[in-house]
Amino acid sequence: MRQAPQGGSGAYTRDHVLIVSHSLNLPIPLEPDPEQMRALGTDALDFVIDFIDQRATAPASDLDHALPDLGSTTDVLDYLKHAAAKAVDPAGPGYLAYIPGGGLYTAAIADFITAAVNRYTTVAALAPAFVAIEQQTIRWICGLFDFPQEAQGVLTTGGSMANFSAIVTARDAQHAANDGGTIYVDDQAHHSITKAAALAGFPAQAVRILPSDKNLRIDLDALETAVTSDPHPFLIVASAGTTNTGAVDDLEAVAGIAKAHGLWFHVDAAYGGFFQLTDRGRQRLTGINRADSITLDPHKGMFLPYGTGCLIVRDGAALRRAHTAGAAYMQDLSDVGLPNYAEYSPELSRAFRGLRIWLPLQLHGAEAFTNALDEKLDLARHAYDRLTQSEDFDLPWQPELSVVAFHHPDGTRILEEVNGSRRVFLSSTTIRDRHFLRLAILSHRTHQDRVDEAVDLLEKAAQAT
Ligand SMILES: Cc1ncc(COP(=O)(O)O)c(C=O)c1O
């Protein structure tokens, strides 16, 4: 552990970099003076820059549950460095498991400002200009899907909560009942749908899980037949990028069935939604703009730190009706012509989530996201081509977005060996009783060198069979 002078400025070297420490003795007051704020802020900034540059190369130490007894701000930051190293790095270039996360530096800066300023953005009158910033980001997202002016959205903690609010909104708009109303999904839908239905009070049999077709898309004939013979269907949930393989349902056709039967059409685009920024993604998601509601996860497709999902609803008033409850102690709040997010969400007090999307969009420009997502589509295609050529693996599905799924009879061992390299981290799934390895490529930090390394490692492990 580095040694730094206590209680003042000092210099130390680490990895040949001269770093100035402003270590403060602990405890520091709840309201530090400007000097203390600057000292801690400067060291925290160095910590973060260092961390992003070196991506968790510090050795892991054991952490127990007791609050540690640390003597200085330097000790605290060292402790955090070890804690961060004692984890899989879901935002690193080699993370190709589950659905990768992001962790944009500019979003972290936004969070810092958000937390320090701490404005109350749930009720518009209390911080109208900040609410306008959040509203701009929501409108920008609505615009990506050609949603009309009366659409409204809400930033959530993630995709699961967005799916929850979608189900609650659909139930309300369709006058559906917990005892009788039916929700349709297929066997590739994310489990947050069944979980959300249960949390919303629906019994297990209210969620009808239909088979997917050979391309892992919702089987349209099965869907049409099922809703036609059901006395109380009210909601169809389609996927714009499944977690297993990135499969995109035939959204145009599902929209047609939903409209023909007067049902709510929700699209879970938590993983795939922001590919809408790219030409190829827009093509693959054709029909998504006919949805009544869409779940998106900026903490996936926009590379944000965890804690930002989004639900957009074509009829914003429906979202509001399903989530509004008044109280006498709210009576003084005036209408400032902006949404009170409390009326559109299960939450009252909540973080100002808008800035962590708005600031990166301002600082990088939307095109930076388009280009990064385009690169992920190219990388998935590249990985698919290489794995197909190697002939060690069976790849039944071409990647529709940026997930590549492949089978090998010795997949469990291969996964262990490849992950043992600590250069890449993959995960597996089971589809129709068959084990599949997956490469899920979504981090803005993943480029061709790391994808090639992953394929090299896979080939090497397969050939060792
Ligand atoms: C398709 C899909 N829907 C929903 C979710 C749930 O999102 P969250 O983890 O943000 O709650 C995920 C998460 O991976 C997902 O891939």
PDBQT file of the ligand as one rigid body, heavy atoms in Angstrom, charges set to zero:
ROOT
HETATM    1  C1  LIG A 501     -34.064  -8.046 -22.475  1.00  0.00    +0.000 C 
HETATM    2  C2  LIG A 501     -33.918  -7.591 -21.047  1.00  0.00    +0.000 A 
HETATM    3  N1  LIG A 501     -34.992  -7.130 -20.383  1.00  0.00    +0.000 NA
HETATM    4  C3  LIG A 501     -34.927  -6.708 -19.110  1.00  0.00    +0.000 A 
HETATM    5  C4  LIG A 501     -33.737  -6.761 -18.425  1.00  0.00    +0.000 A 
HETATM    6  C5  LIG A 501     -33.707  -6.303 -17.006  1.00  0.00    +0.000 C 
HETATM    7  O1  LIG A 501     -33.037  -5.085 -16.925  1.00  0.00    +0.000 OA
HETATM    8  P1  LIG A 501     -32.321  -4.577 -15.571  1.00  0.00    +0.000 P 
HETATM    9  O2  LIG A 501     -31.239  -5.567 -15.304  1.00  0.00    +0.000 OA
HETATM   10  O3  LIG A 501     -31.831  -3.234 -15.942  1.00  0.00    +0.000 OA
HETATM   11  O4  LIG A 501     -33.350  -4.554 -14.507  1.00  0.00    +0.000 OA
HETATM   12  C6  LIG A 501     -32.591  -7.242 -19.055  1.00  0.00    +0.000 A 
HETATM   13  C7  LIG A 501     -31.305  -7.323 -18.331  1.00  0.00    +0.000 C 
HETATM   14  O5  LIG A 501     -30.339  -7.846 -18.798  1.00  0.00    +0.000 OA
HETATM   15  C8  LIG A 501     -32.682  -7.664 -20.404  1.00  0.00    +0.000 A 
HETATM   16  O6  LIG A 501     -31.606  -8.116 -21.068  1.00  0.00    +0.000 OA
ENDROOT
TORSDOF 0
